[in-house]
Amino acid sequence: MSVLQPTTTILESTPELLIFVGERLWLDFVNSDDTNRARRAGRSDALDSFDGFIGWLSAARVLDAERSASMLRRAQQQPTAASAAVHEARRIRNVLRALAEKGTDESDRATQLAIGEINRILGRSAGTRRVESRADGGFVRNFVTVGDVFAGLLIPVIESAADALVLGELLRVRQCADSGCARVFYDASRNGKRRWCEMATCGNRAKAARHRRKIKRV
């Protein structure tokens, strides 16, 4: 039940830069509420609107350009349903954040709540999964819903979270060691000691801070 994961890179979406450092789709989804860093950069929550939600799914390569445009057109036709979809996306993101931060124990409430939500969404969504070509020559797995076109938008994210549970990956889920950063990530390092969401940002700030403290002691 694995899903295609976005690479650890920065992709441009409208109108802001979206950062993918989680190594797993569901963790990147959790990080889409990068509020502390967003305020410093003058950005807003990626899920502050349905357009933003679709932009994030597109940047994460969950939706291709054609399907993204189709969903935005459908949102204009069904604004209430679109609003409900993004509201649920934000609620599910909160559930998955709790799982990422606390869900290492199968008896933990965050884990049980996440399992319930995962099963609820998987159970209500009918459709087919397809592998389709991307414009850049690669491939993407899409979930094409039957009936409610908004119901399947979260399926790839939910399947990624389900994979984390089934494959026992929660023990490798980390929070960035920078106290000012709320990002989470999957630690794929050999020794399991990765500390920073990004070495280029949080890691380098920590190195600079250590250097300043060292100079002061001299």
N, C-alpha and C positions, 0 to 999 in steps of 0.2 A: 504494500500500500504506500510505497514511497512516492514523494512528489519531487518535482524538479525544484532545486533551490537556487535563488539568485546568488551570484558571486559576491564576494566582499569587495564592493566598489561603490562609487558614488554615481548615481544616475540622475539625469536632469528631468524633472517633471514640471508641469505648469502649476504655479509660477516659481517653484522653489526647488532647491536641491534636496533629494531624499537619500539618506545614508543607510546602507545595508551592511551591517557588521555582525549580525547575529549568527551567521553560518547555518541557520535553519529558518525556514519561511515563517513559522509561527513566532519565533523570537524577534525577527525583523518586524512582524506585525505588532508585537508588544512595544517595540521601540518606536513605533510611529507616533507615540505620544511624547516624543523627546522634548518635554516642556521646558526644562531648565536651559538646555542648549538652544531651543527654538527662540526663547525670549532674548537670549544674547544675540542671536543672529537676525532678529526681527522677523522670525517665521511663526506660523501658527501650527496648531495640531493638524497633522495630515488628514485626520478624519473629521475636520470641522464642518465639512459639507459633503454632499453626495459626490460632487465633482472631484473633491479632494480624495475621497475614498477610491473612486475609479482611477484617479491619477496614480495613487499608491499601488493599486493592483496592476496597473499597466507598467509602472516602473519596476515592480517585482517580477514582471514577466508572467503574471498569472493570466492577464488578458492581453490579447493582441490589439492592434490599433483598430481593426474593423469591429471587434466585439466591444471595445471601449466606447467607440462612437455610437454603436447600437444601444448600449446601456444608457448613455447620456440622452439620446433621443427618447428612449422609453421613459426616462425619469421626467422629461418635460411633459409627457403624456399622462404619467401617473405620479405626480409629485408627492402625494401622501404615502404611497408605497415606497418611494425612494427615500423619503425622510425616515420612515420606519426602519428601512434596511440599514441606514447609516447609524441610527440610534442603536440598533442591535449590535452592529459592528463595534461600537464604542463599549457597549456593555460586555460583549464577549472578550474584548481586549483586556478589560479589567480582570475578568475571570482568569484569563491566560497569564496575566502578569502575576497574579497571586500564585498560580501554579509554578511559574518560573522562579519566583522568589522563595517559595516555601514548600513546594510540592515534592519533597524527597521521601515522604512517608506515605505509604498507601492508605493509612488510617487518617492522614491529615485532612482537615475539613476542606482546604483549598483543592486538594487532589480529588476528593469525592465530588465537590461542586463542579470541577472541570470535567470530570468523567461524565457527569450527568448532562452537562451542556453539550459536550462532544457528541454523546449518543443521541441527544434530542435533535441536533442539527443534522447529523447523518441520517437519522431515521425519518425526518420529514421531507428530505430533498430527493426527488425522483429525477432521473436523467441518465445521460450516458457520458462516459469519459472517452475523449478522443485525443490522439496525438496529431498535432497539426504543424505545418511548416511556419517558421517565422520569416520576416522580411530579410533578416541578416543571414539566412541560410541554416539557422539552427532549428530546433524543434521545441514545442511546448505542449504540455498536457493540459487540456481544457475539459471542464465539466459543463456540459450543455444540459440545462434544466428542461424539464417538461412541466408546463403549467406556469407557476410563478417564476418569472425570469430573474427576480431578485434573490430568490431563495438559495441559489447555488453559488453566490458570490463568495461566501465564506468557506465553501467546501474544501478548496486546496489548503487554506490555513488550518482548518480543523483537522484535516487528514495529516498534516505535518505535526500537529500537537499530538494526535493519536499515535503517530509513529514514535514520538518521544517516549510515550508511556509504554508502548509495546516493546520497544527496543531497549528500554532501561536507560535512556539518555539523560534523565533528569539529574543524575549524579554528576554529570558533566556540565550542567547549566550553571553559569556564573553571573554574578553582578559585577560591573566594573568597579575596580578598587578605588577609583576617584570618587570621593564622597559627594562631589557636586554633579555626578553623572548617574543617571538612572537606567542606563542601558544594560541589557542582559545579552548573553551570548553562549553559544555552545563551545566548550573548550575541546578542540580537536588536537591539541598539542600532545606529543608523545608522553611527556611527564605529567600532564594534567595540571600544570601550574601557571597557565596563562592568567594574567591579572587584569589586563586592560582591554576595553572594547576595541580601541585603536591605539597602536603605538604612536602613530603620527600626531595624535591629539592628546588624549589623557596620559598615555605613557610618557610622552615628551615633557608634558607639564610636570609630571612627578619627578622626572630626571632633573629638570631645571630647578625644581624646589629643593631637591637633595643637594644639588650643586651650590645653591645659595646658602643653605645651612652649613655646608662644609666650609665655604669661604668665611662665614661669620665666626666659625670656631677657630679659624687660623689666626 
